[in-house]
Amino acid sequence: MGPWSRVRVAKCQMLVTCFFILLLGLSVATMVTLTYFGAHFAVIRRAFLEKNPYQAMHQWAFPAGLSLVGLLTLGAVLSAAATVREAQGLMAGGFLCFSLAFCAQVQVVFWRLHSPTQVEDTMLDTYDLVYEQAMKGTSHVRRQELAAIQDVFLCCGKRSPFSRLGSTEADLCQGEEAARKDCLQGIRSFLRTHQQVASSLTSIGLALTVSALLLSSFLWFAIRSGCSLDRKGKYTLAPRACGRQPQEPSLFRCSQVGPAHCLRSEAEAVGPRGCSDSLRWLQENDATLLPLSHHLPAHRALQGRSPSGLSSCPARGLSD
């Protein structure tokens, strides 16, 4: 595969990669929005506790997700524009955005590997605090918050052998609510599904970002070295031999300057001395051009005057 073919393939791959990165950015933006404004996370965040362990994590997760979306979108737009316009500066800007997005995603992966249950633990701790205060009957507001959490997660209470709250737990789940699952299990199952989606998006994002980094760096060097695909505004003229002038077709020349001038030019191209009388006759009659039948008698007279120039100049001029 030649260099031009490699550049063409790299450009097509870059445009396709930018398209998928835009889709990835839209998916991440949707997930971040649902995480911040979704009912399952918002009901935990709205618990008015003296110390809500989930609220602090919820506050920094939203701007971090929006920053990642912005980097992915900006990098895809800059890289696509640089690919189409073959702009070196735009390609460098896209490479920088992809580099920052790659670093952010690597940090997310490292955090998930180092603290895989941090989000789950903070949500369960928040639910435990609301549940204990509601069961102790210290506040009616805690009862309402606990009922809201159980309605969102479709659960009721928690079945733990280490519970010390006594018989008040039995009064919490009655009727249809008694058939619901444990809230601890409900929160875990919901978070497990949410984290699987987040992990999938992170893996896809890393793959697309690495591909975009490689393609943008290759295209940046290709544009810098002048190996553009379309070669806009760059044309190479073939060298012409010394002393040769570009010639136009004889029919085009005769149609522009007239038949008399054409005959004279043909005679000058041949250049024998026997053509001097013919040239003199053409110069005298150049001002008034007549039909060819009017010039035939004069031509026969010239034939009798210079027999040697019959085959060289006049016959050739008339043939044109």
C-alpha positions as CSV (number, residue, x, y, z in Angstrom):
1,M,0.0,0.0,0.0
2,G,1.4,3.4,-1.1
3,P,1.7,6.5,1.1
4,W,-1.3,8.1,-0.5
5,S,-3.4,5.1,0.1
6,R,-2.4,5.0,3.8
7,V,-3.3,8.6,4.3
8,R,-6.6,8.1,2.6
9,V,-7.4,5.1,4.8
10,A,-6.3,6.9,7.9
11,K,-8.6,9.8,7.1
12,C,-11.6,7.6,6.6
13,Q,-10.8,5.8,9.9
14,M,-10.4,9.1,11.7
15,L,-13.8,10.3,10.5
16,V,-15.5,7.1,11.6
17,T,-13.7,7.2,14.9
18,C,-14.8,10.8,15.5
19,F,-18.4,9.7,14.8
20,F,-18.3,6.9,17.3
21,I,-16.7,9.2,19.9
22,L,-19.5,11.7,19.4
23,L,-22.0,8.8,20.1
24,L,-19.9,7.8,23.1
25,G,-20.0,11.4,24.4
26,L,-23.8,11.5,24.0
27,S,-24.1,8.2,25.9
28,V,-21.8,9.4,28.7
29,A,-23.8,12.7,28.9
30,T,-27.0,10.7,29.2
31,M,-25.6,8.5,32.0
32,V,-24.2,11.5,33.9
33,T,-27.5,13.3,33.7
34,L,-29.4,10.2,34.9
35,T,-26.9,9.8,37.7
36,Y,-27.4,13.3,38.9
37,F,-31.1,13.9,38.3
38,G,-32.3,10.2,38.4
39,A,-34.7,9.3,41.1
40,H,-32.6,6.4,42.6
41,F,-29.6,8.7,43.2
42,A,-31.5,11.9,44.0
43,V,-33.6,10.3,46.8
44,I,-30.4,9.2,48.6
45,R,-28.8,12.6,48.0
46,R,-31.8,14.5,49.4
47,A,-31.6,12.7,52.8
48,F,-31.2,15.6,55.3
49,L,-28.6,14.1,57.6
50,E,-25.9,15.8,59.6
51,K,-23.3,13.9,57.6
52,N,-24.5,12.4,54.3
53,P,-21.6,10.3,53.0
54,Y,-23.1,10.0,49.5
55,Q,-23.7,13.7,48.9
56,A,-20.0,14.7,48.7
57,M,-19.3,12.0,46.1
58,H,-22.4,12.9,44.1
59,Q,-21.3,16.6,43.9
60,W,-17.9,15.9,42.3
61,A,-19.0,13.1,40.0
62,F,-21.3,15.3,38.0
63,P,-18.8,18.0,37.0
64,A,-16.2,15.3,36.4
65,G,-18.5,13.5,34.0
66,L,-19.4,16.7,32.2
67,S,-15.7,17.5,31.8
68,L,-15.1,14.2,30.2
69,V,-18.0,14.6,27.8
70,G,-16.7,18.1,26.8
71,L,-13.2,16.7,26.1
72,L,-14.5,13.9,24.0
73,T,-16.9,16.1,22.0
74,L,-14.3,18.8,21.5
75,G,-11.6,16.4,20.4
76,A,-13.9,14.7,17.9
77,V,-15.1,18.0,16.4
78,L,-11.6,19.4,16.1
79,S,-10.2,16.1,14.6
80,A,-12.9,15.8,12.1
81,A,-12.5,19.4,11.0
82,A,-8.7,19.0,10.8
83,T,-9.2,15.8,8.7
84,V,-11.4,17.5,6.2
85,R,-9.5,20.8,6.0
86,E,-6.1,19.3,6.5
87,A,-5.3,21.8,9.3
88,Q,-2.3,21.0,11.4
89,G,-3.3,23.3,14.3
90,L,-6.8,21.8,14.6
91,M,-5.3,18.3,14.6
92,A,-3.0,19.2,17.4
93,G,-5.9,20.6,19.4
94,G,-7.8,17.3,18.9
95,F,-4.8,15.3,20.0
96,L,-4.6,17.4,23.2
97,C,-8.3,16.9,24.0
98,F,-8.0,13.1,23.4
99,S,-4.9,13.0,25.6
100,L,-6.7,14.7,28.5
101,A,-9.7,12.4,28.0
102,F,-7.5,9.4,28.0
103,C,-5.9,10.5,31.3
104,A,-9.3,11.1,32.9
105,Q,-10.5,7.6,31.8
106,V,-7.4,6.0,33.1
107,Q,-8.0,7.7,36.5
108,V,-11.5,6.3,36.5
109,V,-10.3,2.8,35.8
110,F,-7.7,3.1,38.6
111,W,-10.3,4.4,41.0
112,R,-12.6,1.5,40.2
113,L,-9.9,-1.0,40.7
114,H,-8.7,0.5,43.9
115,S,-12.1,1.2,45.4
116,P,-14.7,-1.0,43.7
117,T,-17.4,-0.8,46.4
118,Q,-17.0,2.9,47.4
119,V,-20.2,4.0,45.7
120,E,-22.1,1.1,47.0
121,D,-20.8,1.5,50.6
122,T,-21.7,5.2,50.7
123,M,-25.3,4.6,49.5
124,L,-25.8,1.8,51.9
125,D,-24.4,3.8,54.8
126,T,-26.8,6.6,53.9
127,Y,-29.7,4.2,53.9
128,D,-28.6,2.7,57.2
129,L,-28.5,6.1,58.9
130,V,-32.0,7.1,57.6
131,Y,-33.4,3.7,58.6
132,E,-32.0,3.7,62.1
133,Q,-33.3,7.2,62.8
134,A,-36.7,6.4,61.4
135,M,-37.0,3.2,63.4
136,K,-36.0,5.0,66.6
137,G,-38.8,7.5,66.0
138,T,-36.6,10.6,66.6
139,S,-38.0,12.4,63.6
140,H,-41.1,12.2,61.4
141,V,-39.1,13.6,58.5
142,R,-36.9,10.5,58.6
143,R,-40.0,8.3,58.3
144,Q,-41.0,10.1,55.1
145,E,-37.4,9.9,53.7
146,L,-37.3,6.2,54.4
147,A,-40.7,5.7,52.7
148,A,-39.5,7.6,49.7
149,I,-36.4,5.5,49.4
150,Q,-38.4,2.3,49.7
151,D,-40.9,3.4,47.1
152,V,-38.2,4.3,44.5
153,F,-36.2,1.0,45.0
154,L,-39.4,-1.1,45.4
155,C,-38.1,-2.6,48.6
156,C,-39.0,-2.6,52.3
157,G,-36.7,-2.6,55.4
158,K,-33.7,-4.7,55.7
159,R,-33.4,-8.2,57.0
160,S,-30.2,-8.3,59.0
161,P,-29.5,-10.7,61.9
162,F,-27.5,-8.0,63.6
163,S,-30.4,-5.6,63.9
164,R,-31.0,-4.2,67.4
165,L,-34.1,-2.1,66.7
166,G,-36.6,-4.7,68.1
167,S,-40.2,-5.1,67.1
168,T,-40.6,-1.7,65.4
169,E,-39.2,-3.2,62.2
170,A,-42.2,-5.5,61.9
171,D,-44.6,-2.5,61.8
172,L,-42.7,-1.0,58.8
173,C,-43.5,-3.6,56.1
174,Q,-47.2,-4.6,56.1
175,G,-49.5,-5.8,53.4
176,E,-48.1,-5.6,49.9
177,E,-44.9,-4.0,51.1
178,A,-44.1,-7.2,53.1
179,A,-43.6,-9.1,49.8
180,R,-40.9,-6.7,48.6
181,K,-37.3,-7.6,48.7
182,D,-34.7,-6.3,51.1
183,C,-33.6,-2.7,50.5
184,L,-30.0,-3.6,50.9
185,Q,-30.3,-6.2,48.1
186,G,-32.3,-3.8,46.0
187,I,-29.7,-1.0,46.2
188,R,-26.9,-3.5,45.5
189,S,-28.6,-4.9,42.4
190,F,-29.3,-1.5,41.0
191,L,-25.8,-0.2,41.6
192,R,-24.4,-3.4,40.0
193,T,-26.3,-2.8,36.8
194,H,-25.3,0.9,36.8
195,Q,-21.6,0.1,37.3
196,Q,-21.6,-2.5,34.6
197,V,-22.9,0.1,32.1
198,A,-20.3,2.6,33.4
199,S,-17.5,0.0,33.0
200,S,-18.6,-0.8,29.4
201,L,-18.7,2.9,28.4
202,T,-15.2,3.4,30.0
203,S,-13.8,0.4,28.1
204,I,-15.2,1.6,24.8
205,G,-14.0,5.1,25.5
206,L,-10.5,3.9,26.2
207,A,-10.4,1.9,22.9
208,L,-11.8,4.8,20.9
209,T,-9.5,7.3,22.5
210,V,-6.4,5.3,21.9
211,S,-7.4,4.8,18.3
212,A,-8.0,8.5,17.9
213,L,-4.6,9.4,19.5
214,L,-2.8,7.1,17.0
215,L,-4.7,8.4,14.0
216,S,-4.4,12.0,14.9
217,S,-0.7,11.8,15.5
218,F,-0.2,10.0,12.1
219,L,-2.3,12.5,10.3
220,W,-0.5,15.4,12.0
221,F,2.8,14.2,10.7
222,A,1.4,13.5,7.3
223,I,0.0,17.1,7.0
224,R,3.3,18.5,8.3
225,S,5.3,16.6,5.8
226,G,3.0,17.7,2.9
227,C,1.5,14.2,2.3
228,S,-2.0,15.6,2.0
229,L,-4.7,13.6,0.2
230,D,-6.2,16.3,-2.1
231,R,-3.1,18.5,-2.5
232,K,-5.2,21.6,-2.5
233,G,-3.5,24.4,-4.4
234,K,-0.4,22.5,-5.2
235,Y,0.2,21.6,-8.9
236,T,3.4,20.4,-10.6
237,L,4.1,21.5,-14.2
238,A,6.1,19.2,-16.4
239,P,9.3,20.7,-17.7
240,R,9.3,21.7,-21.4
241,A,12.2,21.3,-23.7
242,C,14.4,24.3,-24.3
243,G,13.4,26.5,-27.3
244,R,10.0,24.8,-27.9
245,Q,6.9,26.9,-27.8
246,P,3.4,25.6,-27.2
247,Q,1.6,25.1,-30.5
248,E,-2.1,25.6,-31.2
249,P,-3.9,23.5,-33.8
250,S,-3.7,25.0,-37.3
251,L,-7.5,25.0,-37.7
252,F,-7.8,27.1,-34.6
253,R,-5.2,29.5,-35.7
254,C,-6.7,30.0,-39.2
255,S,-10.2,30.6,-37.7
256,Q,-8.8,33.4,-35.6
257,V,-6.4,35.3,-37.9
258,G,-7.9,34.6,-41.3
259,P,-6.9,32.5,-44.3
260,A,-4.4,35.0,-45.7
261,H,-2.4,35.2,-42.5
262,C,-2.5,31.4,-42.3
263,L,-1.0,31.1,-45.8
264,R,1.8,33.5,-44.9
265,S,2.6,31.7,-41.7
266,E,2.8,28.4,-43.5
267,A,5.1,29.9,-46.1
268,E,7.3,31.4,-43.4
269,A,7.5,28.0,-41.7
270,V,8.8,26.4,-44.9
271,G,11.1,29.3,-45.7
272,P,12.5,28.7,-49.3
273,R,13.5,31.6,-51.5
274,G,11.0,30.7,-54.1
275,C,8.2,31.8,-51.9
276,S,9.2,35.5,-52.0
277,D,6.8,36.2,-54.9
278,S,4.0,34.4,-53.1
279,L,4.6,36.3,-49.9
280,R,4.6,39.6,-51.8
281,W,1.3,38.7,-53.4
282,L,-0.2,37.8,-50.1
283,Q,1.0,41.0,-48.4
284,E,-0.6,43.1,-51.2
285,N,-3.9,41.3,-51.0
286,D,-4.1,40.8,-47.2
287,A,-6.2,43.9,-46.7
288,T,-9.1,42.7,-48.9
289,L,-9.8,39.1,-48.5
290,L,-11.7,37.6,-51.4
291,P,-13.1,34.1,-52.0
292,L,-10.7,31.4,-53.0
293,S,-11.9,31.4,-56.6
294,H,-10.7,35.0,-57.1
295,H,-7.2,34.0,-56.1
296,L,-6.8,31.0,-58.4
297,P,-5.9,33.0,-61.6
298,A,-3.2,34.9,-59.8
299,H,-1.9,31.8,-58.4
300,R,-1.6,30.2,-61.8
301,A,0.3,33.3,-63.0
302,L,2.7,32.9,-60.1
303,Q,3.2,29.3,-61.0
304,G,4.5,30.3,-64.4
305,R,6.8,32.9,-62.8
306,S,8.5,30.6,-60.2
307,P,8.2,26.9,-61.0
308,S,10.6,26.0,-58.2
309,G,8.3,27.2,-55.5
310,L,5.2,25.3,-56.8
311,S,5.6,22.3,-54.6
312,S,7.0,24.0,-51.6
313,C,4.8,26.9,-50.5
314,P,1.7,27.9,-52.5
315,A,0.2,24.4,-52.9
316,R,0.6,23.7,-49.3
317,G,-1.0,27.1,-48.3
318,L,-4.0,26.4,-50.5
319,S,-4.4,23.0,-49.2
320,D,-5.0,24.4,-45.8
